[in-house]
Amino acid sequence: MNRVLNFSAGPSGIPLEVLKKAQDEFLSFQGKGYSIIEISHRSKVFEEVLHSAMQKVRDLYGFGDEYAVLFLQGGATLQFSQVPMNLYNGGVAEYVNTGNWTNKAIKEAKIRGINYKVIASSEETKFDRIPEFHFSDDADYGYICSNNTIYGTEYKEMPKCKCPLVVDSSSDLFSRPIDISNIGMFYGGIQKNGGPAGITLVVIRKDLAERVKSDVPTILRYKTQIEADSMSNTPNTFGIYMLNLMLEWIIKQGGLSEILKRNTKKAALLYSAIDEMSDFYKGHAQKSSRSLMNVSFNITKNGSELEPLFVKEAEKNGMIGLKGHRMLGGIRASIYNAVTLENVKTLVEFMKEFAEKNG
């Protein structure tokens, strides 16, 4: 089977063994004679899948019983408004702006009419770094996006703070262990490292879910979904099934610590190639803020002509998803968990050949 090397920013590649298992079980889940997508979400069979996936999230990150694990819909985008709806408590909500996704979250806070403050931003340098900041101890919550898919920046560790920390982890979800000691809420669309699009993971401290006011629509209350075990409405049953397979695969690889080792090696190889060919390629993110997941870079000379050619020739060589985001342009290689070190080596060899040919 000829499969391309997928460097797409998301939805992104899924390990072949996971796809094959899903294929094998699609017509007859566990040999039961029906597909997982054909049965009630209230059935014991599906509830076992649901709770298996929830427990795997807890085991991988270390979330205890004080947290609820939810599988919701509406994407991370819905959370931009759902967070202030549920967590704002009449004080001040503090945000750090590191790109498009935090920008959108900040706009939703403004629409909600809450008292919010942007305490740090890297917008003046085109979001090429994670700025320095400190959240107020008494803030209702402090909000960050841990990885930016467009600009290729990532927090090296979770910020230390006394207020509840809210983390949009959509594009580095399941890619590394994190310090959860300050986490009030941890969320993300799973379509980078957790399977197909359509599931939003929300892990929230149960006490914070009690903050919700009576004017928030019932379905948009985290408390509602906690009480309903993520089934206040019919959940994405196939998406949860696929997430469970993906988490099973991660555990089989050795867990998040082993995944981090692999991702670090892949990123180091790709960034080294960019730096070694600095007369032809230039990375966007400052070195101290470089992402392990998304590598955004440009061609320094005749980029407007050569970058589209790079993407086109890469596709001819079996590599897809390398066109940079429309807001930044250039080239972007997303090297999520399913991308192997060998895949990155192939990309680096192509980069060298392209530079020699066009430099």
C-alpha positions as CSV (number, residue, x, y, z in Angstrom):
1,M,0.0,0.0,0.0
2,N,1.4,3.4,-1.0
3,R,0.7,6.0,1.6
4,V,1.9,9.5,1.5
5,L,3.9,11.2,4.3
6,N,1.4,13.4,5.9
7,F,2.6,16.7,7.4
8,S,-0.8,18.3,7.6
9,A,-1.6,20.7,10.5
10,G,-4.9,18.9,11.3
11,P,-6.8,16.8,10.9
12,S,-3.6,14.9,10.6
13,G,-2.2,11.4,10.1
14,I,-3.2,8.4,12.1
15,P,-0.8,5.5,12.7
16,L,-1.5,2.7,10.2
17,E,-1.9,0.0,12.8
18,V,-4.7,2.1,14.4
19,L,-6.4,2.6,11.0
20,K,-6.2,-1.2,10.3
21,K,-7.7,-2.1,13.7
22,A,-10.6,0.3,13.1
23,Q,-11.0,-1.2,9.6
24,D,-11.0,-4.7,11.0
25,E,-13.6,-3.8,13.6
26,F,-15.8,-1.5,11.5
27,L,-18.3,-4.1,10.3
28,S,-18.2,-6.2,13.5
29,F,-17.0,-4.5,16.7
30,Q,-15.2,-7.1,18.8
31,G,-16.9,-9.8,16.7
32,K,-20.4,-8.8,17.9
33,G,-21.9,-8.5,14.5
34,Y,-22.5,-4.8,14.5
35,S,-20.4,-1.6,14.0
36,I,-19.7,0.7,16.9
37,I,-21.5,3.4,15.0
38,E,-24.7,1.4,14.8
39,I,-25.5,1.0,18.5
40,S,-26.9,3.2,21.2
41,H,-24.6,5.5,23.1
42,R,-26.6,4.3,26.2
43,S,-25.6,0.7,25.6
44,K,-23.2,-1.1,28.0
45,V,-20.9,-1.8,25.1
46,F,-20.4,1.8,24.1
47,E,-20.2,3.0,27.8
48,E,-17.3,0.6,28.2
49,V,-15.5,2.3,25.3
50,L,-16.4,5.8,26.7
51,H,-15.1,5.0,30.2
52,S,-12.0,3.2,28.8
53,A,-11.0,6.4,26.9
54,M,-11.7,8.6,29.9
55,Q,-9.5,6.4,32.1
56,K,-6.7,6.5,29.6
57,V,-6.7,10.3,29.6
58,R,-6.5,10.2,33.4
59,D,-3.7,7.6,33.4
60,L,-1.6,9.4,30.7
61,Y,-1.7,12.8,32.4
62,G,-2.3,11.9,36.0
63,F,-5.6,13.6,36.5
64,G,-7.3,12.6,39.8
65,D,-10.9,12.3,40.9
66,E,-11.1,16.1,41.5
67,Y,-11.2,16.5,37.7
68,A,-13.9,15.5,35.3
69,V,-13.0,14.2,31.9
70,L,-15.5,15.2,29.2
71,F,-15.8,14.5,25.5
72,L,-17.7,17.4,23.9
73,Q,-18.6,18.8,20.5
74,G,-18.2,22.2,18.8
75,G,-14.4,22.0,18.6
76,A,-12.0,24.1,20.6
77,T,-13.6,27.1,19.0
78,L,-16.7,26.7,21.1
79,Q,-14.6,26.7,24.2
80,F,-13.4,30.2,23.5
81,S,-16.9,31.4,24.6
82,Q,-17.8,28.5,26.9
83,V,-14.8,29.2,29.2
84,P,-15.8,32.7,30.2
85,M,-19.5,31.6,30.3
86,N,-18.6,29.0,32.9
87,L,-15.5,30.1,34.7
88,Y,-15.8,33.9,35.0
89,N,-16.6,34.7,38.6
90,G,-17.0,38.5,38.7
91,G,-13.3,39.4,39.1
92,V,-10.8,39.5,36.2
93,A,-9.9,36.9,33.6
94,E,-6.3,37.2,32.3
95,Y,-5.2,36.1,28.9
96,V,-1.8,35.7,27.2
97,N,-1.9,36.4,23.4
98,T,0.4,34.2,21.4
99,G,-1.5,34.0,18.1
100,N,-4.7,33.5,16.2
101,W,-6.4,31.1,18.6
102,T,-5.8,33.2,21.7
103,N,-6.9,36.2,19.7
104,K,-10.2,34.5,19.0
105,A,-10.6,33.5,22.7
106,I,-10.0,37.1,23.7
107,K,-12.6,38.4,21.3
108,E,-15.2,36.0,22.8
109,A,-14.3,37.2,26.3
110,K,-15.1,40.7,25.0
111,I,-18.4,39.6,23.4
112,R,-19.4,38.1,26.8
113,G,-18.8,41.5,28.4
114,I,-16.6,40.1,31.2
115,N,-13.8,42.0,32.8
116,Y,-10.7,40.6,31.1
117,K,-7.1,41.7,30.6
118,V,-4.4,40.8,28.1
119,I,-1.4,40.7,30.3
120,A,1.2,39.8,27.7
121,S,1.4,39.4,23.9
122,S,3.9,38.7,21.2
123,E,1.9,40.2,18.4
124,E,4.4,43.0,17.9
125,T,6.9,40.5,16.6
126,K,4.4,38.5,14.6
127,F,3.9,35.9,17.3
128,D,7.4,34.5,17.0
129,R,7.8,33.8,20.7
130,I,6.2,33.0,24.1
131,P,6.3,36.3,26.0
132,E,7.2,36.6,29.7
133,F,4.3,37.1,32.1
134,H,2.8,36.3,35.5
135,F,-0.8,35.7,36.3
136,S,-2.4,37.5,39.2
137,D,-2.9,35.3,42.2
138,D,-6.6,36.3,42.5
139,A,-7.5,36.2,38.8
140,D,-10.7,34.2,38.1
141,Y,-8.5,32.3,35.6
142,G,-5.4,32.6,33.5
143,Y,-5.7,31.6,29.9
144,I,-3.0,30.3,27.5
145,C,-2.7,28.3,24.3
146,S,0.1,25.9,24.8
147,N,1.1,25.5,21.2
148,N,0.4,27.6,18.1
149,T,-0.1,25.7,14.9
150,I,0.3,28.7,12.7
151,Y,3.4,30.4,14.1
152,G,5.2,27.3,15.4
153,T,5.6,28.4,19.1
154,E,5.1,26.3,22.2
155,Y,5.4,26.7,26.0
156,K,8.2,24.6,27.2
157,E,6.4,24.1,30.5
158,M,3.1,25.1,32.1
159,P,3.1,28.5,33.8
160,K,3.2,28.5,37.6
161,C,0.3,30.4,39.1
162,K,-2.1,30.4,42.0
163,C,-5.2,31.2,39.9
164,P,-6.8,28.4,37.9
165,L,-4.8,27.8,34.7
166,V,-6.9,27.3,31.5
167,V,-4.9,25.6,28.7
168,D,-6.0,25.3,25.1
169,S,-3.8,22.3,24.2
170,S,-5.4,21.4,20.8
171,S,-2.2,21.1,18.8
172,D,0.1,19.5,21.4
173,L,-2.5,17.3,23.1
174,F,-1.1,13.8,23.9
175,S,2.4,14.9,22.8
176,R,4.2,15.2,26.2
177,P,3.7,14.9,29.9
178,I,2.8,18.2,31.6
179,D,2.7,19.6,35.2
180,I,-0.9,19.6,36.1
181,S,-0.5,21.1,39.5
182,N,-1.9,24.5,38.4
183,I,-4.4,23.2,35.9
184,G,-8.0,24.4,36.3
185,M,-9.1,23.4,32.9
186,F,-7.2,21.6,30.1
187,Y,-8.9,21.2,26.7
188,G,-8.3,20.7,23.0
189,G,-9.7,19.4,19.7
190,I,-8.3,15.9,19.4
191,Q,-7.7,15.9,15.6
192,K,-3.9,16.3,15.8
193,N,-2.8,13.4,18.0
194,G,-6.1,11.8,19.1
195,G,-7.9,10.7,15.9
196,P,-10.4,12.3,13.5
197,A,-12.0,15.7,14.0
198,G,-15.2,16.0,16.0
199,I,-14.3,15.5,19.7
200,T,-13.2,18.2,22.1
201,L,-11.5,16.9,25.2
202,V,-12.2,19.0,28.3
203,V,-10.6,18.1,31.6
204,I,-11.9,20.5,34.3
205,R,-11.7,20.7,38.1
206,K,-15.1,19.8,39.4
207,D,-15.3,22.7,41.8
208,L,-14.8,25.2,39.0
209,A,-17.8,23.8,37.1
210,E,-19.9,25.0,40.1
211,R,-19.2,28.7,39.2
212,V,-21.7,28.6,36.3
213,K,-24.5,31.2,36.4
214,S,-28.1,30.5,35.8
215,D,-28.3,32.4,32.6
216,V,-25.9,30.0,30.8
217,P,-27.7,27.7,28.4
218,T,-28.0,24.2,30.0
219,I,-26.1,22.4,27.2
220,L,-23.2,24.9,27.5
221,R,-22.7,24.2,31.2
222,Y,-19.7,21.9,32.0
223,K,-21.8,20.9,35.1
224,T,-24.5,19.6,32.8
225,Q,-22.0,17.4,30.9
226,I,-20.3,16.2,34.1
227,E,-23.6,15.1,35.5
228,A,-24.5,13.4,32.2
229,D,-21.1,11.7,31.8
230,S,-20.6,13.6,28.5
231,M,-23.9,12.3,27.2
232,S,-26.3,15.2,27.8
233,N,-26.7,15.0,24.0
234,T,-25.7,12.1,21.8
235,P,-21.9,12.1,21.6
236,N,-19.7,11.4,18.6
237,T,-19.5,7.6,19.3
238,F,-17.1,6.8,16.5
239,G,-14.8,9.7,17.4
240,I,-14.6,8.4,21.0
241,Y,-14.0,4.9,19.7
242,M,-11.1,6.2,17.6
243,L,-9.7,8.3,20.4
244,N,-9.7,5.2,22.6
245,L,-7.7,3.3,19.9
246,M,-5.3,6.3,19.6
247,L,-4.7,6.4,23.4
248,E,-4.2,2.7,23.4
249,W,-1.5,3.1,20.8
250,I,0.2,5.9,22.8
251,I,0.3,3.7,25.9
252,K,1.7,0.8,23.8
253,Q,4.5,3.1,22.6
254,G,5.5,3.8,26.2
255,G,3.3,6.6,27.2
256,L,3.7,10.4,27.0
257,S,7.4,10.3,28.2
258,E,8.4,8.1,25.3
259,I,6.3,10.1,22.9
260,L,8.1,13.2,24.0
261,K,11.5,11.6,23.4
262,R,10.5,10.8,19.8
263,N,9.0,14.2,19.2
264,T,12.1,15.9,20.5
265,K,14.3,13.9,18.1
266,K,12.1,14.7,15.2
267,A,12.0,18.4,15.9
268,A,15.8,18.6,16.5
269,L,16.5,17.0,13.2
270,L,14.2,19.4,11.3
271,Y,15.3,22.5,13.1
272,S,19.0,21.6,12.6
273,A,18.4,21.3,8.9
274,I,16.8,24.7,8.8
275,D,19.6,26.3,10.8
276,E,22.3,24.5,8.8
277,M,20.8,25.9,5.5
278,S,20.2,29.3,6.9
279,D,21.2,31.0,3.6
280,F,18.1,29.3,2.1
281,Y,15.6,28.5,4.9
282,K,14.6,30.6,7.9
283,G,12.5,29.5,10.8
284,H,9.7,31.8,12.0
285,A,9.8,31.1,15.8
286,Q,12.6,32.2,18.0
287,K,14.7,29.3,19.1
288,S,13.6,29.5,22.7
289,S,10.0,29.2,21.7
290,R,10.2,26.6,19.0
291,S,7.3,24.1,18.8
292,L,7.9,20.3,18.8
293,M,4.7,19.9,16.8
294,N,4.6,22.6,14.1
295,V,7.6,23.9,12.2
296,S,6.9,27.1,10.2
297,F,9.7,28.4,7.9
298,N,10.3,30.4,4.8
299,I,12.6,30.4,1.8
300,T,14.8,33.5,2.2
301,K,15.3,34.3,-1.5
302,N,12.5,34.5,-4.1
303,G,10.2,32.9,-1.5
304,S,7.0,34.0,-3.3
305,E,8.1,31.8,-6.3
306,L,10.0,29.0,-4.6
307,E,7.7,28.3,-1.7
308,P,4.7,27.2,-3.9
309,L,7.2,25.2,-6.0
310,F,8.6,23.5,-2.8
311,V,5.0,22.4,-1.8
312,K,4.2,21.2,-5.4
313,E,7.4,19.2,-5.7
314,A,7.1,17.8,-2.2
315,E,3.6,16.5,-3.2
316,K,5.1,14.8,-6.3
317,N,7.6,13.1,-3.9
318,G,4.7,11.8,-1.7
319,M,4.7,14.5,1.0
320,I,1.5,16.5,1.6
321,G,0.3,19.2,3.9
322,L,3.4,21.5,3.7
323,K,1.8,24.7,2.6
324,G,2.0,27.4,5.4
325,H,-1.1,28.8,6.9
326,R,-2.7,31.7,5.0
327,M,-2.0,34.1,7.8
328,L,1.8,33.5,7.8
329,G,2.5,31.9,4.4
330,G,5.7,30.0,3.7
331,I,6.1,26.4,4.6
332,R,4.9,24.4,7.6
333,A,5.7,20.9,8.6
334,S,3.5,19.5,11.3
335,I,5.3,16.6,12.9
336,Y,2.6,15.1,15.2
337,N,2.9,11.7,17.0
338,A,2.0,9.6,13.9
339,V,4.9,11.2,11.9
340,T,8.0,9.0,12.3
341,L,11.7,10.0,12.5
342,E,12.2,8.3,9.1
343,N,9.4,10.5,7.7
344,V,11.3,13.6,8.9
345,K,14.6,12.3,7.5
346,T,12.8,12.0,4.1
347,L,11.6,15.6,4.4
348,V,15.1,16.9,5.3
349,E,16.7,15.1,2.4
350,F,14.1,16.7,0.1
351,M,14.8,20.1,1.6
352,K,18.6,19.7,1.0
353,E,18.0,18.6,-2.6
354,F,15.6,21.5,-3.2
355,A,18.0,24.0,-1.7
356,E,20.9,22.7,-3.9
357,K,18.7,22.9,-7.0
358,N,17.2,26.3,-6.4
359,G,19.7,28.1,-4.1
